Amino acid sequence: MDKRIKGGGLFGIIQRSIRFAKHLLTRSYPHSEGRQHDIESSAPSTTPIPEEHLQSPDDSVESHLRCIVLSDTDNTLAPVKNTLGYAALLNDRGELTDDMNGVVIFHTGDLVDKKSPDPSVVDFWREARRQAEMKGGRVKIIVGNHEQEVWRKIAAGKKIGLGKDHLESLKKFIESLDLFYLERGILFIHGYPTLEFLRTLQHYGEVTENNLNQFNSDHYKKAFKSPEAMQLYAYTRDNKQRNYLLYDVKDAAQYYKKHGKSIDMLFKALKIEIVIHGHRPQRSGTQIDYEFRKWLPNVRMIGNDTMVRRKGLGATVVRSCADGKTDILFINTKNKSKKQRKIVSEYLAANQSEFLAEIQ
């Protein structure tokens, strides 16, 4: 087995990854003549990408987005079921309710544990995805660093306490996940988007004119076939490497302090107004809102890792209207109440006619 699959921090691996990334991006989407080739030093374009290339290609999306976002449930199902039940999306039999028309359930990664992933957790999410589709809803799962690490272990031939069938099933499940998802100005992602990631998305959109979510199938999912390409998308503690997502959360503030102006411009050009991510545990048990606002004034970044595994309840609920206005509310143990639960169920209700006045 090729040792590069292990994704270590050796200097040689890093250099090969950078060279491969440059080659891949340049070959697929060469920069226009006169554009600087040093991506790190060049200024981002402020030309907005047309709206049709930013929205979901899913024809089933209604005039407004209604979704609940879970993060970092780490190999547990009880807090997932508890939260979905609180939002009136899961019945007493443990099944998704029939009133799922247009509702999206997001999970922004780390749904399994990187050391001992539980196949029953994957089975639950597979079944939830199937039930949601049957009942007019959707389940979208974003890959987390735990899933990526599990995949690398399986690819390297490690058993991680599972039999052959479970290993193969888990590997395929991880390969089906997206790196990110962008809909109606909201970016759903596990970690912190970097300058490189946003510039790549902008360049991809400008050159291909594809919906930006198609980057997942065009590049990210194909990267599983190449250790060098996969290294580009893997989380890293080495911020000198041009990876797309920051892994070392201790450096996130410093990173955005340094690159905030350029990143903020790119968010604006990509028409990203909200970022909902996990990965960074909030020991308070509540979401962190407007994260890094000092350096990213044009984007509302929400840290959604409420340590739900320990707290037992936690999610972000979004209701976005066709006119672009968006309502957000949080589910956590600090605001748990009958009144809050009623509001949550109203936000996610299939019949929104009586509530539209609140967001217009």
C-alpha positions as CSV (number, residue, x, y, z in Angstrom):
1,M,0.0,0.0,0.0
2,D,1.3,3.4,-0.9
3,K,2.4,5.1,2.3
4,R,1.4,8.5,0.9
5,I,-2.2,7.6,1.6
6,K,-1.6,8.0,5.3
7,G,-1.4,11.8,4.7
8,G,1.5,12.4,7.1
9,G,3.1,15.8,7.5
10,L,6.4,15.0,5.9
11,F,8.0,17.7,3.9
12,G,8.2,15.6,0.8
13,I,4.5,14.7,0.9
14,I,3.6,18.4,1.3
15,Q,5.7,19.5,-1.6
16,R,4.2,16.8,-3.9
17,S,0.7,17.8,-2.8
18,I,1.3,21.4,-3.7
19,R,2.9,20.6,-7.1
20,F,0.0,18.2,-7.9
21,A,-2.6,20.8,-6.9
22,K,-1.0,23.4,-9.1
23,H,-0.9,21.0,-12.0
24,L,-4.5,19.8,-11.5
25,L,-6.0,23.3,-11.3
26,T,-3.9,24.8,-14.0
27,R,-4.6,21.8,-16.4
28,S,-8.3,21.8,-15.7
29,Y,-8.9,25.5,-15.5
30,P,-5.9,27.5,-16.8
31,H,-5.7,31.1,-15.6
32,S,-6.5,33.7,-18.2
33,E,-3.6,35.6,-19.8
34,G,-2.2,38.3,-17.6
35,R,-3.5,36.8,-14.4
36,Q,-0.9,36.3,-11.7
37,H,0.0,32.7,-11.1
38,D,1.0,33.2,-7.5
39,I,-2.4,32.5,-6.0
40,E,-1.4,33.5,-2.5
41,S,-0.2,36.9,-3.4
42,S,-2.6,37.9,-6.1
43,A,-5.7,40.0,-5.2
44,P,-9.1,38.2,-5.6
45,S,-11.5,39.3,-8.3
46,T,-14.5,41.2,-7.0
47,T,-16.6,40.2,-10.0
48,P,-19.7,38.4,-8.6
49,I,-20.5,35.0,-10.1
50,P,-24.0,35.0,-11.7
51,E,-26.7,33.9,-9.3
52,E,-27.7,30.8,-11.3
53,H,-24.2,29.3,-10.7
54,L,-24.5,29.7,-7.0
55,Q,-27.9,28.1,-6.3
56,S,-28.7,24.5,-5.8
57,P,-29.3,22.6,-9.1
58,D,-32.0,20.6,-7.3
59,D,-35.3,21.3,-9.0
60,S,-37.2,20.3,-5.9
61,V,-36.1,23.3,-3.9
62,E,-39.0,25.5,-3.1
63,S,-39.2,29.3,-3.0
64,H,-37.6,29.3,0.4
65,L,-35.1,27.1,2.2
66,R,-36.1,25.4,5.5
67,C,-33.4,23.4,7.1
68,I,-31.9,22.1,10.4
69,V,-28.2,21.8,10.7
70,L,-26.5,19.3,13.1
71,S,-22.8,19.1,13.6
72,D,-20.2,16.9,15.3
73,T,-22.4,14.2,16.8
74,D,-19.3,12.0,17.1
75,N,-20.6,8.4,16.9
76,T,-23.8,9.0,18.8
77,L,-27.4,8.7,17.9
78,A,-29.3,9.7,21.0
79,P,-28.6,13.4,20.7
80,V,-29.4,13.3,17.0
81,K,-32.8,11.7,17.6
82,N,-33.4,14.0,20.6
83,T,-32.8,17.1,18.5
84,L,-34.8,15.9,15.5
85,G,-37.6,15.0,17.9
86,Y,-37.4,18.4,19.5
87,A,-37.8,19.9,16.0
88,A,-40.9,17.7,15.3
89,L,-39.0,15.9,12.5
90,L,-38.8,12.5,14.2
91,N,-41.7,10.6,15.6
92,D,-42.0,8.3,18.6
93,R,-41.1,5.3,16.4
94,G,-37.8,6.8,15.4
95,E,-38.9,7.6,11.8
96,L,-38.9,10.9,10.0
97,T,-42.3,12.5,10.1
98,D,-44.5,12.6,7.0
99,D,-44.5,16.5,7.0
100,M,-41.0,16.7,5.4
101,N,-42.0,18.5,2.2
102,G,-39.1,20.8,1.3
103,V,-37.2,20.4,4.6
104,V,-33.4,19.7,4.5
105,I,-31.5,18.0,7.3
106,F,-27.9,19.0,7.1
107,H,-25.0,17.4,9.0
108,T,-21.7,19.3,8.7
109,G,-19.4,16.4,9.5
110,D,-17.9,14.3,12.2
111,L,-20.9,12.0,12.5
112,V,-18.6,9.1,13.3
113,D,-15.6,8.7,15.6
114,K,-12.2,8.6,13.8
115,K,-10.8,5.9,16.1
116,S,-13.8,3.5,16.3
117,P,-16.6,4.4,13.8
118,D,-19.9,2.8,14.6
119,P,-21.6,1.3,11.5
120,S,-25.0,1.7,13.1
121,V,-24.6,5.5,13.0
122,V,-23.9,5.3,9.2
123,D,-27.0,3.0,8.9
124,F,-29.1,5.5,10.6
125,W,-28.1,8.3,8.3
126,R,-28.5,6.2,5.2
127,E,-32.0,5.3,6.3
128,A,-32.7,9.0,7.2
129,R,-31.6,10.0,3.7
130,R,-33.9,7.3,2.1
131,Q,-36.9,8.3,4.3
132,A,-36.4,12.0,3.6
133,E,-36.4,11.5,-0.2
134,M,-39.6,9.4,0.0
135,K,-41.3,12.1,2.1
136,G,-40.3,15.1,0.0
137,G,-37.3,16.2,2.0
138,R,-33.5,15.9,1.7
139,V,-30.6,14.9,3.9
140,K,-27.2,16.5,3.0
141,I,-24.1,15.3,4.8
142,I,-20.8,17.2,4.6
143,V,-17.5,15.3,5.2
144,G,-15.7,16.0,8.4
145,N,-12.1,15.4,9.4
146,H,-13.2,12.3,11.3
147,E,-14.6,10.8,8.1
148,Q,-11.5,11.7,6.1
149,E,-9.3,10.1,8.7
150,V,-11.4,6.9,8.7
151,W,-11.2,6.8,4.9
152,R,-7.4,7.1,4.9
153,K,-7.1,4.3,7.5
154,I,-9.3,2.0,5.4
155,A,-7.4,2.9,2.3
156,A,-4.2,2.0,4.1
157,G,-5.5,-1.4,5.0
158,K,-6.3,-0.8,8.6
159,K,-9.2,-2.8,10.1
160,I,-10.3,-0.3,12.8
161,G,-12.2,-3.0,14.5
162,L,-14.6,-3.7,11.6
163,G,-15.1,-6.7,9.3
164,K,-14.5,-6.5,5.5
165,D,-18.1,-5.8,4.6
166,H,-18.4,-3.0,7.1
167,L,-15.1,-1.5,6.0
168,E,-16.2,-1.4,2.4
169,S,-19.6,-0.1,3.2
170,L,-18.2,2.7,5.3
171,K,-15.6,3.6,2.7
172,K,-18.3,4.0,0.0
173,F,-20.4,6.0,2.4
174,I,-17.6,8.5,3.1
175,E,-16.9,8.8,-0.7
176,S,-20.5,9.8,-1.2
177,L,-20.2,12.8,1.0
178,D,-19.6,16.4,-0.2
179,L,-16.8,18.7,0.9
180,F,-19.2,21.6,1.1
181,Y,-22.7,22.7,0.0
182,L,-23.8,26.1,-1.1
183,E,-27.4,27.2,-1.3
184,R,-29.1,30.6,-1.3
185,G,-26.0,32.4,0.0
186,I,-25.4,29.9,2.8
187,L,-22.2,27.8,2.9
188,F,-22.4,24.5,4.8
189,I,-19.0,23.2,5.6
190,H,-17.2,21.3,8.3
191,G,-14.1,23.4,9.0
192,Y,-12.9,26.9,8.2
193,P,-12.8,27.9,4.5
194,T,-9.4,29.2,3.4
195,L,-8.3,31.8,0.9
196,E,-7.2,29.0,-1.4
197,F,-10.6,27.2,-1.2
198,L,-12.6,30.4,-2.0
199,R,-10.4,31.4,-4.8
200,T,-10.6,28.0,-6.3
201,L,-14.4,28.1,-6.1
202,Q,-14.5,31.5,-7.8
203,H,-12.1,30.4,-10.6
204,Y,-14.1,27.2,-11.1
205,G,-17.4,29.2,-11.4
206,E,-15.9,31.8,-13.7
207,V,-14.4,29.3,-16.1
208,T,-16.9,26.5,-16.2
209,E,-20.1,28.5,-15.5
210,N,-21.2,25.4,-13.5
211,N,-23.2,25.4,-10.3
212,L,-20.5,25.6,-7.6
213,N,-21.8,22.5,-5.9
214,Q,-20.7,20.6,-8.9
215,F,-17.1,21.1,-7.8
216,N,-17.8,18.2,-5.4
217,S,-18.3,15.7,-8.1
218,D,-15.9,17.3,-10.6
219,H,-12.9,17.4,-8.2
220,Y,-13.4,16.4,-4.6
221,K,-14.9,13.0,-5.2
222,K,-12.5,12.2,-7.9
223,A,-9.7,12.9,-5.5
224,F,-10.3,9.7,-3.7
225,K,-8.5,8.0,-6.6
226,S,-5.3,9.9,-6.0
227,P,-3.4,10.2,-2.7
228,E,-1.8,13.5,-3.9
229,A,-5.2,15.1,-4.8
230,M,-6.8,13.8,-1.6
231,Q,-4.1,15.5,0.4
232,L,-5.2,18.8,-0.9
233,Y,-8.7,18.4,0.6
234,A,-7.6,16.8,3.8
235,Y,-7.6,18.8,7.1
236,T,-4.1,19.8,8.2
237,R,-2.3,21.4,11.1
238,D,0.3,22.8,8.7
239,N,-1.1,26.1,7.5
240,K,1.9,26.5,5.1
241,Q,0.4,23.8,3.0
242,R,-2.2,25.0,0.5
243,N,-5.1,22.9,1.9
244,Y,-8.7,24.1,1.5
245,L,-9.7,23.9,5.1
246,L,-8.1,24.8,8.4
247,Y,-7.8,22.0,10.9
248,D,-5.9,23.6,13.7
249,V,-8.6,25.8,15.3
250,K,-6.1,27.6,17.5
251,D,-4.8,29.3,14.4
252,A,-8.1,30.2,12.9
253,A,-8.3,33.7,14.5
254,Q,-4.8,34.5,13.4
255,Y,-5.5,33.2,9.9
256,Y,-8.6,35.4,9.4
257,K,-6.8,38.3,11.0
258,K,-4.1,38.0,8.4
259,H,-6.3,37.2,5.4
260,G,-9.6,38.6,6.5
261,K,-9.8,41.4,4.0
262,S,-9.2,39.2,0.9
263,I,-11.5,36.4,2.3
264,D,-14.2,38.9,3.0
265,M,-14.0,40.2,-0.6
266,L,-14.3,36.7,-1.9
267,F,-17.3,35.9,0.3
268,K,-18.9,39.0,-1.2
269,A,-18.0,38.0,-4.8
270,L,-19.4,34.5,-4.3
271,K,-22.5,36.0,-2.6
272,I,-21.9,34.0,0.5
273,E,-23.5,35.8,3.4
274,I,-23.7,33.0,6.0
275,V,-21.3,30.2,6.8
276,I,-22.5,27.3,9.1
277,H,-19.7,25.1,10.2
278,G,-18.8,22.6,12.9
279,H,-15.4,21.3,14.1
280,R,-14.7,23.8,16.8
281,P,-16.3,22.7,20.1
282,Q,-18.2,25.3,22.0
283,R,-17.8,24.4,25.7
284,S,-20.7,26.7,26.6
285,G,-23.0,24.3,24.7
286,T,-24.3,27.2,22.6
287,Q,-23.6,28.2,19.0
288,I,-21.0,31.0,18.4
289,D,-22.6,33.6,16.2
290,Y,-20.9,36.2,14.0
291,E,-17.5,34.5,14.5
292,F,-14.6,36.6,13.4
293,R,-16.9,39.5,12.6
294,K,-14.0,41.9,13.2
295,W,-12.2,40.6,10.2
296,L,-15.1,39.2,8.2
297,P,-17.8,41.9,8.4
298,N,-19.7,40.8,5.4
299,V,-20.3,37.2,6.4
300,R,-22.2,35.7,9.4
301,M,-20.1,32.8,10.5
302,I,-21.8,30.4,12.9
303,G,-19.9,27.8,14.9
304,N,-22.4,25.0,15.2
305,D,-20.4,22.4,17.3
306,T,-22.4,22.7,20.6
307,M,-20.8,19.5,22.0
308,V,-24.1,17.9,21.4
309,R,-22.7,14.4,22.3
310,R,-22.5,15.6,25.9
311,K,-25.3,18.1,26.0
312,G,-27.8,16.0,24.2
313,L,-29.4,18.8,22.2
314,G,-28.1,21.2,19.6
315,A,-28.7,22.5,16.0
316,T,-29.1,25.6,13.9
317,V,-32.4,26.2,12.1
318,V,-32.6,28.3,9.0
319,R,-35.6,29.7,7.1
320,S,-34.7,31.6,4.0
321,C,-37.2,33.5,1.9
322,A,-37.2,33.9,-1.9
323,D,-36.5,37.7,-1.4
324,G,-33.1,36.8,0.1
325,K,-34.0,37.5,3.8
326,T,-33.0,34.8,6.2
327,D,-34.2,33.9,9.7
328,I,-31.9,31.8,12.0
329,L,-32.5,30.4,15.4
330,F,-30.6,28.1,17.6
331,I,-31.5,24.9,19.4
332,N,-29.4,24.2,22.6
333,T,-29.8,23.3,26.2
334,K,-29.7,27.0,27.3
335,N,-32.8,28.0,25.3
336,K,-34.8,24.8,25.5
337,S,-38.4,25.5,26.2
338,K,-41.9,24.7,24.9
339,K,-42.1,28.1,23.4
340,Q,-38.8,27.7,21.5
341,R,-39.9,24.2,20.3
342,K,-43.1,25.7,18.9
343,I,-41.1,28.3,17.0
344,V,-38.7,25.7,15.7
345,S,-41.6,23.6,14.4
346,E,-43.2,26.6,12.8
347,Y,-39.9,27.5,11.0
348,L,-39.7,24.0,9.6
349,A,-43.5,23.5,8.9
350,A,-44.4,22.6,5.3
351,N,-47.2,25.3,5.2
352,Q,-45.3,28.6,5.6
353,S,-48.1,30.9,4.4
354,E,-49.0,32.1,7.9
355,F,-45.4,32.7,8.8
356,L,-44.1,34.5,5.7
357,A,-45.1,37.9,7.0
358,E,-42.5,37.5,9.7
359,I,-39.6,37.4,7.3
360,Q,-40.8,39.8,4.6
